[in-house]
Amino acid sequence: MAPGGPGAGARQPDGDLLSENESNRGWQWLLPVSLIADVSAIVTVLSGSASTAALVIGVVALLIGAGLVVARFGKPVDGVVLLAVVGIIAGTAAVTVVATRAVTDVPGQASGTTPSGPTTTTGSSTAPATTTSPPPQQAPGVKRTSGDRPVQLTQGYGVDLDSTALDWGAVRTNQRDERYDLSYDGYSLSAREDLAPAKADATLEDCVSAGYKGSVSGQAVAPDATFCVKTNGRTFARVRLTEVKTGDLLVLDVLAWEPGK
């Protein structure tokens, strides 16, 4: 058979097809790389990191997708071309999002941080309020106050208003220890050295001149009722009832003055 015969003409298309397949194989390895780069870029952006790494991944995905389209230019549209277009779109989106975040982010305003400058003085501005103002028990003439730890006087107990103990010398009234100044039996509030109804802001002078009696009971033992109490330490205390649970508990706001003041 002559070299130029039909057999030679039949082999030429096979050679073209082989060349096309080799070309395709040369580019198809880029497809999984493009998809991995796209996924990595999207995950990075969604996690809130607008970093240089995300930008590079997006650019690589865009370039690989464009390369695949160029390699398939002039040939029938198939799955490779469609996936390449998807890679271009995803890469472009990733680059756009990263670039937009980089432009709109304000330096120093990262999540969970406070801008530096003259306005970040909250801690130092509030500190003097707790250090420069003396607590009530340090005021002139005042020995002690209950402050933010009100005294809980339960039924059958008494407290020593001169005490410096955390529990204000609480003791059962049926015991021999009679150092307590004020006691509660579930109905009556009694003072060993007498008590007197008073106004809420009664001063030491008011308590010195008050009209005293041994105890109060019934409706006189009510929330916001205030009393001046003589103590066994030869001083006076102002006691306000902040909570009353008849037969069970009295919650007291106490201010005790220094003896002889």
C-alpha positions as CSV (number, residue, x, y, z in Angstrom):
1,M,0.0,0.0,0.0
2,A,1.4,3.4,-1.0
3,P,2.4,5.8,1.7
4,G,-0.1,8.3,0.5
5,G,-3.0,5.7,0.4
6,P,-6.1,5.4,2.5
7,G,-4.3,3.8,5.4
8,A,-2.0,6.8,6.0
9,G,-5.0,9.1,5.9
10,A,-6.8,7.0,8.5
11,R,-3.9,7.3,11.0
12,Q,-3.9,11.1,11.0
13,P,-7.2,11.6,13.0
14,D,-5.9,9.1,15.6
15,G,-2.8,11.2,16.0
16,D,-4.9,14.4,16.4
17,L,-7.1,12.7,19.0
18,L,-4.1,11.5,20.9
19,S,-2.6,15.0,20.9
20,E,-5.9,16.4,22.2
21,N,-6.2,13.8,25.0
22,E,-2.6,14.5,26.1
23,S,-3.4,18.2,26.1
24,N,-6.5,17.6,28.2
25,R,-4.6,15.5,30.6
26,G,-2.0,18.2,30.9
27,W,-4.6,20.7,32.1
28,Q,-7.1,18.4,34.0
29,W,-4.7,18.0,36.9
30,L,-5.3,21.7,37.6
31,L,-9.0,21.1,38.2
32,P,-8.8,19.5,41.7
33,V,-6.2,22.1,42.7
34,S,-8.6,24.9,41.6
35,L,-11.5,23.3,43.6
36,I,-9.3,22.9,46.8
37,A,-8.1,26.5,46.5
38,D,-11.7,27.7,46.1
39,V,-13.0,25.8,49.1
40,S,-10.0,27.0,51.2
41,A,-10.6,30.6,50.3
42,I,-14.3,30.4,51.1
43,V,-13.7,28.7,54.5
44,T,-11.1,31.3,55.4
45,V,-13.4,34.2,54.5
46,L,-16.4,32.8,56.3
47,S,-14.2,32.3,59.5
48,G,-13.7,36.0,59.6
49,S,-10.1,36.1,58.6
50,A,-9.4,38.7,55.9
51,S,-5.7,37.7,55.6
52,T,-3.2,37.7,52.8
53,A,-3.4,33.9,52.7
54,A,-7.1,34.1,51.7
55,L,-6.3,36.7,49.1
56,V,-3.5,34.6,47.5
57,I,-5.8,31.5,47.5
58,G,-8.5,33.4,45.7
59,V,-6.1,34.7,43.1
60,V,-4.7,31.2,42.5
61,A,-8.2,29.8,42.1
62,L,-9.0,32.6,39.6
63,L,-5.9,32.0,37.5
64,I,-6.3,28.3,37.4
65,G,-9.9,28.6,36.3
66,A,-8.9,31.1,33.6
67,G,-6.2,28.7,32.4
68,L,-8.6,25.9,32.0
69,V,-10.9,28.0,30.0
70,V,-8.1,29.2,27.7
71,A,-6.9,25.5,27.3
72,R,-10.4,24.6,26.1
73,F,-11.0,27.6,23.9
74,G,-12.4,26.7,20.5
75,K,-13.4,23.2,21.7
76,P,-16.8,21.9,22.6
77,V,-18.2,23.0,26.0
78,D,-17.9,20.1,28.4
79,G,-17.7,19.5,32.2
80,V,-14.1,20.8,32.4
81,V,-15.2,24.1,30.9
82,L,-18.1,24.4,33.3
83,L,-16.0,23.6,36.3
84,A,-13.4,26.1,35.2
85,V,-16.1,28.8,35.0
86,V,-17.2,27.9,38.5
87,G,-13.6,28.2,39.6
88,I,-13.3,31.7,38.1
89,I,-16.5,32.9,39.8
90,A,-15.6,31.5,43.2
91,G,-12.0,32.9,43.0
92,T,-13.3,36.3,42.0
93,A,-15.8,36.3,44.8
94,A,-13.2,35.3,47.4
95,V,-10.8,38.1,46.2
96,T,-13.7,40.6,46.2
97,V,-14.7,39.8,49.8
98,V,-11.2,39.8,51.2
99,A,-10.4,43.1,49.4
100,T,-13.7,44.7,50.7
101,R,-13.0,43.7,54.3
102,A,-9.5,45.0,54.1
103,V,-10.8,48.4,53.0
104,T,-13.8,48.6,55.4
105,D,-12.0,47.4,58.6
106,V,-11.1,50.2,60.9
107,P,-7.7,49.9,62.6
108,G,-7.9,49.3,66.3
109,Q,-11.6,48.3,66.2
110,A,-11.1,44.5,66.1
111,S,-13.7,42.4,67.9
112,G,-13.3,42.3,71.6
113,T,-10.9,45.2,71.8
114,T,-11.2,48.8,73.0
115,P,-9.8,51.7,71.0
116,S,-6.8,53.2,72.7
117,G,-6.7,56.9,73.5
118,P,-8.0,59.4,76.0
119,T,-11.5,57.8,76.1
120,T,-10.3,54.4,77.5
121,T,-10.2,55.7,81.1
122,T,-13.3,53.9,82.4
123,G,-11.4,51.8,84.9
124,S,-9.3,54.7,86.2
125,S,-12.3,57.1,86.3
126,T,-14.4,54.8,88.4
127,A,-11.6,53.8,90.8
128,P,-11.7,57.1,92.8
129,A,-15.4,56.5,93.5
130,T,-14.5,53.4,95.5
131,T,-11.3,54.7,97.1
132,T,-11.7,58.4,97.9
133,S,-15.2,58.3,99.5
134,P,-14.8,56.8,103.0
135,P,-17.2,54.0,103.8
136,P,-19.9,54.9,106.4
137,Q,-18.2,53.1,109.2
138,Q,-15.2,55.5,108.8
139,A,-17.3,58.7,109.0
140,P,-16.6,60.8,112.1
141,G,-18.4,59.5,115.2
142,V,-19.6,56.3,113.5
143,K,-18.3,53.0,114.9
144,R,-19.8,50.6,112.4
145,T,-22.6,50.1,109.8
146,S,-24.0,47.0,108.2
147,G,-23.5,48.6,104.8
148,D,-24.2,46.1,102.0
149,R,-24.3,43.2,104.5
150,P,-27.6,43.7,106.3
151,V,-28.0,42.0,109.7
152,Q,-30.4,39.0,109.7
153,L,-32.1,38.6,113.1
154,T,-33.9,35.3,113.3
155,Q,-36.6,34.4,115.8
156,G,-35.2,33.5,119.2
157,Y,-31.9,35.3,118.7
158,G,-30.3,38.5,119.8
159,V,-27.5,40.7,118.4
160,D,-24.9,42.9,120.0
161,L,-24.9,46.3,118.3
162,D,-21.5,47.1,119.8
163,S,-19.9,43.9,118.4
164,T,-17.2,44.0,115.7
165,A,-17.9,40.3,114.8
166,L,-19.2,39.4,111.3
167,D,-22.4,38.0,112.9
168,W,-22.8,41.0,115.2
169,G,-22.4,38.7,118.2
170,A,-25.6,36.7,117.4
171,V,-26.6,34.5,120.3
172,R,-29.7,32.6,121.4
173,T,-31.8,34.6,123.9
174,N,-32.4,31.5,126.0
175,Q,-28.7,31.2,126.9
176,R,-26.9,32.9,129.8
177,D,-25.0,35.1,127.4
178,E,-26.8,38.4,127.8
179,R,-24.5,40.7,125.9
180,Y,-27.0,41.2,123.1
181,D,-28.8,44.5,122.7
182,L,-31.7,43.6,120.4
183,S,-33.7,40.5,120.2
184,Y,-36.7,39.1,118.3
185,D,-39.2,36.5,119.5
186,G,-41.2,36.2,116.3
187,Y,-43.7,38.9,117.2
188,S,-41.9,41.6,119.4
189,L,-38.6,43.5,118.8
190,S,-37.1,44.1,122.2
191,A,-34.0,46.0,123.5
192,R,-32.3,45.2,126.8
193,E,-31.4,48.9,127.2
194,D,-34.6,50.3,125.6
195,L,-35.5,51.4,122.1
196,A,-37.5,54.3,120.6
197,P,-39.3,54.8,117.2
198,A,-37.4,57.3,115.1
199,K,-37.3,58.8,111.6
200,A,-35.3,57.1,108.9
201,D,-32.4,59.7,109.0
202,A,-32.3,60.0,112.7
203,T,-29.0,61.5,114.0
204,L,-27.1,60.7,117.2
205,E,-28.7,63.9,118.8
206,D,-32.2,62.6,117.8
207,C,-31.5,59.2,119.4
208,V,-30.2,60.8,122.6
209,S,-33.4,62.7,123.1
210,A,-35.8,60.0,121.9
211,G,-38.6,58.6,124.1
212,Y,-37.6,55.1,124.9
213,K,-39.4,51.9,125.9
214,G,-38.6,48.3,126.3
215,S,-40.1,46.8,123.1
216,V,-42.4,47.2,120.1
217,S,-44.7,44.6,118.6
218,G,-47.5,44.0,116.1
219,Q,-47.8,46.6,113.3
220,A,-44.9,48.6,114.7
221,V,-42.6,45.8,113.5
222,A,-43.0,46.6,109.8
223,P,-40.7,47.2,106.8
224,D,-39.0,50.6,106.8
225,A,-39.7,51.1,110.5
226,T,-36.7,52.8,112.2
227,F,-35.7,52.7,115.8
228,C,-33.0,54.3,118.1
229,V,-31.5,51.6,120.4
230,K,-29.5,52.1,123.5
231,T,-26.6,49.6,123.7
232,N,-24.9,47.9,126.6
233,G,-21.7,49.6,125.4
234,R,-23.1,53.0,126.6
235,T,-23.8,54.2,123.1
236,F,-26.6,54.4,120.6
237,A,-27.5,52.7,117.3
238,R,-30.0,53.4,114.6
239,V,-31.8,50.4,113.2
240,R,-34.1,50.2,110.2
241,L,-36.1,47.2,109.3
242,T,-35.7,46.5,105.6
243,E,-37.5,43.1,105.6
244,V,-40.0,41.5,108.0
245,K,-41.0,37.9,108.0
246,T,-43.3,37.7,111.0
247,G,-42.5,34.7,113.3
248,D,-39.2,34.0,111.4
249,L,-36.8,36.8,110.5
250,L,-36.0,40.5,110.6
251,V,-33.5,42.1,108.2
252,L,-31.8,45.1,109.7
253,D,-29.8,48.1,108.4
254,V,-27.7,49.1,111.3
255,L,-25.6,52.2,112.1
256,A,-23.8,52.3,115.5
257,W,-22.1,55.4,116.9
258,E,-18.9,55.5,118.9
259,P,-19.4,55.6,122.7
260,G,-19.5,59.1,124.2
261,K,-19.9,60.8,120.7
